[in-house]
């Protein structure tokens, strides 16, 4: 029976760090007072896992000692639990923490190899040979890689033999076909029954699957499943359904590793008005082995590029990095001979920069929350109290909502609602609205619709109403909003104001004379912050809607091309521009010669 040791209460610093951890998968590091990592662990949910060390009595003396030695907690978020497992493995090998006793060897995880040879074989291996072959993975689940190999071999005619299929060897005529050829699993490249070009075409599709693009193979398997079901072969159809589910899981496979990325430093920066927040990832042989985040306080309104450059020099000097390639989130001028600086636009390197940027954003959020928690409690209250007095409100406006409309000459009208609680953005409560009942550019009617929909829903769901509602606009938008509140019997239950952009006048319902607040007052700055945030949030949504509408309208002009074909082409090529530049042969490979000819003729006439 295990002996329970006395429960340990962490210092306030650790308690605050734990509360700010995200509910996301990742890796956590416990650091002692000497700034040495003493333990590294993975978690499906960082907050729950780290909290568990302090929420229960340790059941061993070693765990009790570990918990008492924790001085600082660091973490890195990742996309999936599988990513966390791989990253934990890499970091343990790098830092060798005292309390991590079971280190996983490289051979724990298998890879899928596309062999560097004529008519390449595809097989699973735990041994990586640097001979030009391509390796995909590693895979933490044997079920996934085995199923992938099975799906690939049942869908494509790929050889499994170890014969030397060089041109010279085939031309000797001494090679013989094997059983795989006779049962239809191989097309016989060994006896010139299959060309190398045809084989490479299949291989390209397979590599798309291994990189995570499983849309095409899922479509093939679905058709096979339907054919089997139509022939009453339900057991085999169920097997196909399981394969589809496995491939869908594989679509979320690890983005941490790519063996072609040998030795790279990754830097990203995000900032606010007072500081920049930098995240650094060290990638060696395709795996993240080190991570660090730092805050740089601005002194002279430095740009993101200046902050990024400072952090690169500082961190690389500190860790003595000699990597010849640096991936960054912003364009920088080269500062050393032989050093390559780049902002990747696609592929695995772009994924690494995106991961770094995401961690920088979480680091900024945590730092901001820490600063708010350490502010005197009266500071936020004082700001809201000043706003209450300036707007002659009865209640303290701890919950504020602001609305903004956005459209382009009546096209794709949308609206945005942003929510501030205790004078800070509550982004999980932000909402977008697509205007449903208004035709054309009618801001007044659009505002009336959005206000009605928002507060009818809050009433139906018994949610708390805001004390203050702000609409971006003058008396027209304000009157429209008030009519909607009256329809819902909410008049007098919340304060409603409008802010006009020209002179920043504050309008109240049924009052022709606007209120002018001091330009330096905290009240006006808070109202402007809400208005600007609503405008930003609305514009981003409107831009996405407009872009999508433009894409669809362009493809819908082509007669004879249906919705499924349009969606499939966009999935395969990524954009209308790439579809327009594709050759008829490239399109025919995807959708057949007839439709390919129609599309090529359309874009040819458009260019003429």
PADO-777701 format. One line per field, with one value per residue (C-alpha): residue number from 1; y, x negated, z negated. Coordinates in Angstrom, 3 decimals. Layout:
! residues N
k = NUM|...
north = Y|...
east = X|...
up = Z|...
! end
This chain:
! residues 608
k = 1|2|3|4|5|6|7|8|9|10|11|12|13|14|15|16|17|18|19|20|21|22|23|24|25|26|27|28|29|30|31|32|33|34|35|36|37|38|39|40|41|42|43|44|45|46|47|48|49|50|51|52|53|54|55|56|57|58|59|60|61|62|63|64|65|66|67|68|69|70|71|72|73|74|75|76|77|78|79|80|81|82|83|84|85|86|87|88|89|90|91|92|93|94|95|96|97|98|99|100|101|102|103|104|105|106|107|108|109|110|111|112|113|114|115|116|117|118|119|120|121|122|123|124|125|126|127|128|129|130|131|132|133|134|135|136|137|138|139|140|141|142|143|144|145|146|147|148|149|150|151|152|153|154|155|156|157|158|159|160|161|162|163|164|165|166|167|168|169|170|171|172|173|174|175|176|177|178|179|180|181|182|183|184|185|186|187|188|189|190|191|192|193|194|195|196|197|198|199|200|201|202|203|204|205|206|207|208|209|210|211|212|213|214|215|216|217|218|219|220|221|222|223|224|225|226|227|228|229|230|231|232|233|234|235|236|237|238|239|240|241|242|243|244|245|246|247|248|249|250|251|252|253|254|255|256|257|258|259|260|261|262|263|264|265|266|267|268|269|270|271|272|273|274|275|276|277|278|279|280|281|282|283|284|285|286|287|288|289|290|291|292|293|294|295|296|297|298|299|300|301|302|303|304|305|306|307|308|309|310|311|312|313|314|315|316|317|318|319|320|321|322|323|324|325|326|327|328|329|330|331|332|333|334|335|336|337|338|339|340|341|342|343|344|345|346|347|348|349|350|351|352|353|354|355|356|357|358|359|360|361|362|363|364|365|366|367|368|369|370|371|372|373|374|375|376|377|378|379|380|381|382|383|384|385|386|387|388|389|390|391|392|393|394|395|396|397|398|399|400|401|402|403|404|405|406|407|408|409|410|411|412|413|414|415|416|417|418|419|420|421|422|423|424|425|426|427|428|429|430|431|432|433|434|435|436|437|438|439|440|441|442|443|444|445|446|447|448|449|450|451|452|453|454|455|456|457|458|459|460|461|462|463|464|465|466|467|468|469|470|471|472|473|474|475|476|477|478|479|480|481|482|483|484|485|486|487|488|489|490|491|492|493|494|495|496|497|498|499|500|501|502|503|504|505|506|507|508|509|510|511|512|513|514|515|516|517|518|519|520|521|522|523|524|525|526|527|528|529|530|531|532|533|534|535|536|537|538|539|540|541|542|543|544|545|546|547|548|549|550|551|552|553|554|555|556|557|558|559|560|561|562|563|564|565|566|567|568|569|570|571|572|573|574|575|576|577|578|579|580|581|582|583|584|585|586|587|588|589|590|591|592|593|594|595|596|597|598|599|600|601|602|603|604|605|606|607|608
north = 0.000|3.372|5.895|9.297|12.309|15.686|17.834|20.782|24.282|26.040|29.606|32.357|32.657|29.013|29.251|32.181|30.340|27.252|29.300|30.837|27.560|26.798|23.801|22.527|19.693|20.437|19.830|21.291|21.792|22.138|24.373|24.711|27.784|27.245|27.641|23.949|21.784|18.976|17.363|17.325|15.900|15.822|16.594|16.330|19.278|21.376|23.105|19.898|17.914|20.495|21.275|17.613|17.799|20.247|19.175|15.796|14.194|12.716|8.918|8.682|10.453|11.172|12.943|14.909|16.104|16.991|19.120|21.046|21.821|23.445|27.151|27.932|26.297|26.606|25.134|24.772|24.151|21.802|20.658|17.121|14.733|12.789|15.940|16.326|12.762|13.323|16.708|15.333|12.606|15.096|17.496|14.740|13.573|17.153|18.205|14.871|16.091|14.471|13.175|11.762|8.227|6.450|7.965|6.758|5.685|6.886|3.359|3.641|5.272|3.889|5.913|5.261|5.228|6.038|4.381|6.299|3.806|3.048|2.280|3.204|0.826|2.081|0.367|0.961|1.115|2.075|2.754|5.931|5.707|8.932|7.741|10.250|8.305|10.215|9.498|10.420|10.342|9.238|7.584|7.144|4.732|1.413|1.047|4.216|3.435|-0.196|0.903|3.513|0.918|-1.373|1.373|2.446|-1.098|-1.909|1.336|1.705|-0.854|-0.417|-3.133|-4.917|-6.952|-6.014|-6.502|-4.020|-2.384|-0.164|0.200|-1.959|-4.722|-4.741|-4.756|-7.989|-9.785|-12.045|-10.726|-12.628|-11.484|-12.782|-13.766|-10.099|-9.480|-12.481|-11.514|-7.912|-6.115|-5.105|-3.974|-5.680|-2.920|-5.647|-6.855|-3.420|-3.807|-0.464|2.685|4.648|7.765|5.954|4.594|8.073|9.485|6.991|7.757|11.476|10.769|8.497|11.169|13.607|11.140|10.750|14.559|14.639|15.300|12.304|13.842|11.956|8.527|8.959|9.615|6.425|4.326|5.803|4.715|1.237|1.095|2.079|-0.560|-3.235|-2.206|-2.232|-5.833|-6.754|-7.237|-5.420|-6.889|-5.691|-2.325|-1.958|-2.574|0.259|2.531|1.825|2.733|6.080|6.831|5.939|8.265|11.079|10.635|10.695|14.079|15.524|13.819|15.413|18.649|18.680|16.706|16.684|15.009|17.364|20.253|19.584|22.474|25.526|28.282|29.554|33.004|34.816|38.020|39.590|42.891|45.441|49.107|48.458|45.258|42.577|38.850|36.510|32.736|30.627|26.995|25.029|22.368|19.715|16.835|17.800|17.690|20.500|20.066|23.459|26.294|29.661|32.748|36.219|39.654|42.834|46.108|48.911|52.120|54.070|52.513|49.876|47.953|44.220|43.789|45.624|43.547|40.346|41.223|41.995|38.733|36.655|38.025|37.650|34.101|32.698|34.125|32.724|29.190|29.397|28.397|28.048|27.124|28.524|28.976|31.068|31.006|34.216|35.661|39.061|40.058|41.043|42.217|39.622|40.527|37.865|36.248|32.660|33.034|32.477|34.426|33.576|33.963|30.656|30.918|27.238|23.733|22.335|25.383|27.622|25.251|25.672|29.478|29.304|27.090|29.536|32.499|30.699|30.155|33.815|34.857|32.597|33.944|37.508|36.584|35.021|38.012|40.414|38.381|38.339|42.120|42.614|40.335|42.297|45.677|47.192|46.008|49.608|50.570|48.796|49.753|53.366|53.379|51.903|54.276|57.270|55.864|55.349|58.962|60.360|58.479|59.144|55.428|53.823|50.636|50.076|49.021|45.853|44.198|46.275|45.260|47.187|46.668|47.597|47.005|46.258|45.964|46.856|48.742|46.495|43.305|40.644|42.771|41.571|42.878|42.306|42.316|42.569|42.111|43.706|42.479|44.491|46.806|43.938|42.063|38.791|37.273|34.017|36.113|37.898|37.207|37.621|38.204|37.657|40.058|38.013|40.328|43.454|43.986|46.459|48.898|49.866|50.394|51.378|48.266|46.079|47.497|46.917|43.278|42.549|44.185|42.272|38.911|39.390|40.255|37.974|35.127|36.284|36.498|33.067|31.502|33.373|34.921|38.100|41.354|44.051|47.255|49.303|48.842|50.907|51.202|52.528|55.405|58.482|59.137|56.902|53.724|54.590|55.011|51.705|49.921|51.465|50.250|46.705|47.020|48.370|45.362|43.148|45.272|46.113|49.895|51.247|47.909|48.839|52.049|52.520|55.036|55.735|57.091|59.175|58.952|62.511|64.364|61.385|62.631|60.426|60.264|59.138|58.022|60.902|63.495|65.764|67.257|64.982|64.523|65.464|63.693|64.976|63.484|62.352|60.866|57.169|56.934|58.051|55.860|52.810|53.580|54.106|50.830|49.017|50.748|50.026|46.388|45.924|47.507|45.241|42.120|42.978|43.876|40.578|38.597|40.684|40.216|36.443|36.442|38.685|36.531|33.368|35.009|36.152|32.642|31.017|33.619|33.150|29.364|29.449|31.394|28.255|26.373|22.622|22.719|21.697|22.421|19.161|19.706|23.295|22.184|19.347|21.659|24.218|21.468|20.137|23.405|25.774|28.813|29.930|31.478|28.107|26.450|29.090|28.546|24.733|22.890|20.885|17.700|18.589|19.296|16.175|14.043|15.346|15.750|14.100|15.498|16.896|19.153|20.079|21.328|23.443|25.127|25.762|27.270|29.574|30.980|31.189|33.365|35.495|36.162|37.101
east = 0.000|-1.404|-2.291|-0.650|-2.850|-1.688|0.031|-2.094|-0.736|-2.707|-3.996|-1.750|-3.969|-3.364|0.299|0.715|-1.205|0.989|4.181|2.967|2.044|4.220|6.558|4.539|2.109|-1.558|-4.743|-5.543|-8.931|-9.572|-12.551|-14.379|-15.947|-19.188|-17.227|-17.792|-15.063|-14.351|-11.338|-9.657|-6.200|-3.506|0.174|3.413|4.603|1.754|3.791|5.341|2.099|-0.118|2.577|2.717|-0.797|0.467|4.101|3.419|1.107|-2.040|-2.138|-5.939|-8.830|-10.426|-7.316|-7.009|-10.624|-10.110|-7.061|-8.848|-11.777|-9.624|-10.441|-9.167|-6.888|-7.442|-5.342|-4.949|-1.592|-1.270|1.512|2.152|1.395|-0.798|-2.863|-3.268|-4.588|-7.208|-8.277|-8.580|-10.857|-13.107|-13.374|-14.187|-17.077|-18.306|-18.130|-18.343|-16.242|-17.040|-13.539|-12.889|-14.211|-12.617|-14.121|-12.704|-15.151|-14.831|-13.817|-10.604|-8.749|-8.592|-8.814|-7.400|-10.203|-9.964|-13.183|-15.613|-15.756|-14.244|-10.532|-10.715|-9.362|-7.282|-7.718|-7.850|-11.192|-12.673|-16.107|-16.776|-19.492|-20.782|-20.822|-18.431|-15.318|-12.288|-10.987|-7.531|-6.598|-7.470|-4.195|-3.297|-0.485|-1.380|2.251|2.061|-1.114|-0.135|3.262|1.643|-0.634|2.359|4.492|1.686|0.995|4.667|5.320|2.146|0.094|-3.252|-5.903|-6.993|-9.930|-13.580|-14.720|-17.100|-14.853|-17.401|-17.032|-20.080|-18.751|-15.324|-16.844|-18.717|-15.351|-16.389|-13.815|-10.579|-7.220|-6.146|-2.845|-2.000|-1.743|0.494|2.944|3.117|1.135|-1.719|-1.773|-5.065|-7.677|-10.342|-9.320|-8.499|-4.747|-4.676|-6.600|-8.583|-6.497|-3.268|-4.821|-6.030|-2.550|-1.139|-3.999|-3.179|0.380|-0.883|-3.269|-0.350|1.382|-1.723|-1.913|1.664|3.625|5.921|8.935|8.347|7.800|10.798|12.924|11.622|12.308|15.798|16.617|15.240|17.325|20.485|19.841|19.349|22.513|24.458|23.331|24.405|20.797|21.429|18.533|15.996|17.780|17.426|13.692|13.534|15.386|12.781|10.040|11.719|11.861|8.181|7.236|9.285|7.282|4.109|5.106|4.247|0.847|-2.199|-3.492|-6.572|-8.963|-10.279|-13.630|-14.640|-14.844|-18.324|-19.355|-17.102|-16.278|-12.681|-11.743|-8.413|-7.214|-3.894|-3.574|-1.308|-1.863|-4.277|-6.187|-7.136|-6.765|-9.194|-9.084|-12.074|-12.149|-15.352|-14.919|-17.598|-17.148|-13.528|-12.618|-12.024|-14.578|-14.452|-11.988|-12.076|-9.849|-10.884|-9.352|-11.063|-9.746|-9.557|-11.450|-11.234|-8.235|-10.453|-8.988|-8.359|-11.305|-13.648|-12.452|-12.842|-16.396|-17.371|-15.929|-17.646|-21.054|-20.376|-18.971|-21.448|-24.319|-22.893|-22.449|-25.526|-23.533|-25.432|-22.446|-22.921|-19.200|-16.719|-12.970|-11.249|-7.745|-8.797|-11.113|-14.575|-17.793|-20.640|-23.105|-25.788|-27.538|-26.525|-23.297|-19.987|-16.953|-13.567|-9.827|-8.380|-5.101|-4.120|-5.084|-6.540|-8.730|-5.662|-3.988|-6.923|-6.714|-2.938|-3.490|-6.054|-3.721|-0.893|-3.094|-4.195|-0.515|0.221|-2.859|-1.624|1.820|0.342|-1.890|1.029|3.188|0.387|0.051|3.784|3.842|1.018|2.685|4.389|7.980|9.163|7.566|10.089|12.900|11.788|11.786|15.292|16.488|15.300|17.135|20.285|20.248|19.439|22.371|24.687|25.313|26.901|24.762|21.028|20.458|18.485|20.044|19.952|20.869|20.114|21.545|20.246|21.623|19.476|20.324|18.975|21.626|24.225|22.309|21.851|23.222|22.016|21.864|19.640|20.208|17.268|17.537|15.453|15.678|14.008|12.598|10.773|11.655|13.544|12.785|14.619|17.826|17.195|19.822|20.137|23.475|24.336|27.179|30.221|33.236|31.718|31.100|28.407|26.377|28.839|26.805|29.844|31.876|28.777|28.128|31.755|31.569|28.321|29.357|32.656|31.003|28.275|30.473|33.350|30.857|29.465|33.006|33.955|30.849|31.238|27.787|26.624|27.305|24.630|24.876|23.688|24.290|22.324|23.183|20.663|22.538|24.639|28.293|29.597|27.910|28.763|32.483|32.564|30.904|33.331|36.357|35.073|34.559|38.091|39.448|37.748|38.987|35.388|35.670|34.216|32.646|29.283|27.591|27.393|25.070|23.735|20.292|19.936|16.485|16.074|15.746|16.123|19.521|21.428|25.166|27.963|31.435|33.922|31.265|30.218|27.269|24.214|21.827|18.188|15.697|12.179|9.874|7.454|10.092|10.016|13.715|13.279|10.195|12.134|15.073|12.674|10.939|14.277|15.250|11.878|11.941|15.471|14.365|11.292|13.282|16.026|13.651|11.759|14.999|16.238|12.959|13.220|16.823|15.973|12.992|15.061|17.834|15.390|13.960|17.354|18.734|15.741|16.118|19.907|19.579|18.247|21.193|21.077|18.967|20.979|20.589|18.796|16.283|15.644|15.063|12.780|10.691|10.296|9.208|6.656|5.254|5.866|7.045|8.805|5.548|3.768|6.705|6.559|2.807|3.050|2.698|5.531|3.583|3.180|6.903|7.847|5.947|8.264|11.684|11.474|10.786|14.264|14.520|10.853|11.450|14.415|12.386|9.347|11.538|13.205|9.961|8.421|11.316|11.066|7.360|8.032
up = 0.000|1.029|-1.649|-1.116|-1.762|-2.982|-0.362|0.769|1.446|4.218|3.835|5.204|8.307|9.303|8.419|10.842|13.582|13.219|13.472|16.749|18.438|21.516|21.803|24.783|25.518|24.983|23.051|19.629|17.964|14.231|13.415|10.078|8.438|10.407|13.672|14.441|15.957|13.497|15.153|18.583|19.199|21.855|21.403|23.324|21.241|19.813|17.096|15.728|15.850|14.141|11.567|10.615|9.120|6.491|6.070|4.477|1.957|3.571|3.329|3.320|1.610|4.993|6.295|3.066|3.410|7.079|6.383|3.623|5.930|8.631|8.872|12.374|14.966|18.708|21.479|25.227|26.879|29.864|32.185|30.943|28.091|30.510|31.124|27.362|27.056|29.766|28.413|24.874|26.202|28.019|25.073|22.572|24.764|25.053|21.384|19.503|16.533|13.199|12.523|16.002|15.686|18.657|21.791|25.086|27.784|31.383|32.403|30.349|33.244|36.810|40.027|43.484|46.044|49.750|50.921|53.137|56.013|59.389|58.935|55.198|52.596|49.654|46.310|42.560|40.765|37.416|38.879|40.822|43.509|45.066|48.680|50.227|49.301|47.998|44.497|43.197|39.532|36.960|35.968|32.318|33.194|34.855|35.874|37.973|39.931|40.501|41.765|43.999|45.590|46.029|47.601|49.951|51.139|51.633|53.533|55.601|57.499|55.742|55.846|52.655|54.016|53.410|57.010|58.614|61.219|62.923|66.701|67.271|65.028|66.704|70.189|69.475|69.567|66.698|64.225|63.702|62.382|58.983|57.391|56.647|60.391|60.978|58.223|59.452|56.739|59.078|62.717|63.551|63.933|63.788|67.263|68.744|68.198|66.333|67.240|64.688|65.505|64.644|61.443|60.397|60.957|58.448|56.086|56.153|55.007|52.241|50.972|50.789|48.483|46.331|46.015|44.743|47.961|47.742|49.512|52.757|51.227|48.902|51.980|53.629|50.546|50.171|53.715|52.985|49.800|51.688|54.383|51.737|49.907|53.192|53.711|50.147|49.018|45.762|43.794|46.371|46.570|42.788|43.185|45.735|43.317|40.650|43.125|43.787|40.065|39.704|42.567|41.051|37.850|39.916|41.367|37.951|37.837|36.264|37.769|35.561|37.728|41.258|41.648|44.486|41.997|40.633|38.348|38.183|35.684|35.749|34.401|34.289|32.649|31.707|29.899|28.310|27.512|24.653|25.374|27.878|27.218|28.961|29.278|30.313|31.510|32.075|34.779|35.347|37.812|38.193|34.490|31.996|29.220|27.491|26.974|25.243|24.973|23.891|23.408|24.664|23.237|25.768|25.093|28.355|30.141|31.744|34.692|34.672|37.039|34.639|31.679|33.670|34.689|31.076|29.820|32.533|31.581|27.849|27.916|30.449|28.405|25.183|26.532|28.810|31.880|35.162|37.366|40.874|41.532|39.563|40.209|39.108|38.983|40.422|43.268|41.982|43.614|43.479|40.741|41.196|44.159|44.789|42.772|44.548|43.277|44.759|44.193|45.494|47.366|47.496|46.469|43.253|42.605|42.741|40.273|37.865|38.047|37.486|34.434|33.066|33.682|31.916|28.874|28.937|28.875|25.913|24.140|24.696|23.379|20.259|19.579|20.019|17.654|15.087|15.301|14.862|11.820|10.216|10.802|7.778|7.751|7.631|10.979|13.220|10.888|11.022|14.836|14.953|12.261|14.313|17.362|15.295|14.153|17.609|19.160|16.212|15.663|12.605|12.689|13.071|16.761|16.039|19.121|22.344|25.897|29.100|32.622|36.080|39.616|42.664|46.387|49.819|51.808|50.256|51.035|48.346|45.453|42.049|38.502|35.501|31.760|29.368|25.616|22.854|19.270|16.531|19.219|20.986|24.214|23.663|27.057|26.436|26.340|29.669|32.336|36.126|37.859|41.515|42.373|43.399|43.791|45.404|49.103|50.146|48.066|45.334|42.151|40.103|40.929|40.527|37.060|36.065|37.196|35.380|32.090|32.136|32.875|30.271|27.313|28.217|28.049|24.689|23.324|24.717|23.157|19.831|20.178|18.461|20.296|20.608|18.637|21.652|25.405|27.951|31.646|34.144|35.800|35.169|34.502|37.326|36.128|32.531|33.295|35.177|32.257|29.758|31.774|31.518|27.758|27.401|29.333|26.740|23.795|22.874|22.904|19.675|18.727|20.247|21.367|25.151|26.826|30.317|31.179|34.365|35.940|37.218|33.924|31.556|30.388|27.954|28.717|26.409|27.613|28.044|27.272|30.172|28.305|28.259|25.357|25.944|23.692|23.080|25.726|23.022|20.731|19.856|20.702|24.318|24.760|23.563|25.882|28.806|28.005|28.152|31.406|33.067|31.935|33.331|36.622|36.852|36.003|38.494|41.331|40.951|41.209|44.139|46.005|45.619|46.837|49.781|50.792|50.631|52.615|55.292|55.647|55.924|58.332|60.651|60.841|61.083|64.352|66.059|67.549|67.104|63.934|60.898|57.206|56.389|59.183|58.023|54.430|55.553|57.762|54.983|52.602|55.085|56.455|53.540|55.551|58.747|59.938|59.853|61.606|64.359|64.868|64.961|68.255|69.766|69.059|65.364|65.038|66.971|64.484|61.768|63.406|66.828|70.319|71.058|68.021|68.292|71.846|70.711|67.963|70.174|72.907|70.364|68.981|72.455|73.681|70.551|71.156|74.783
! end
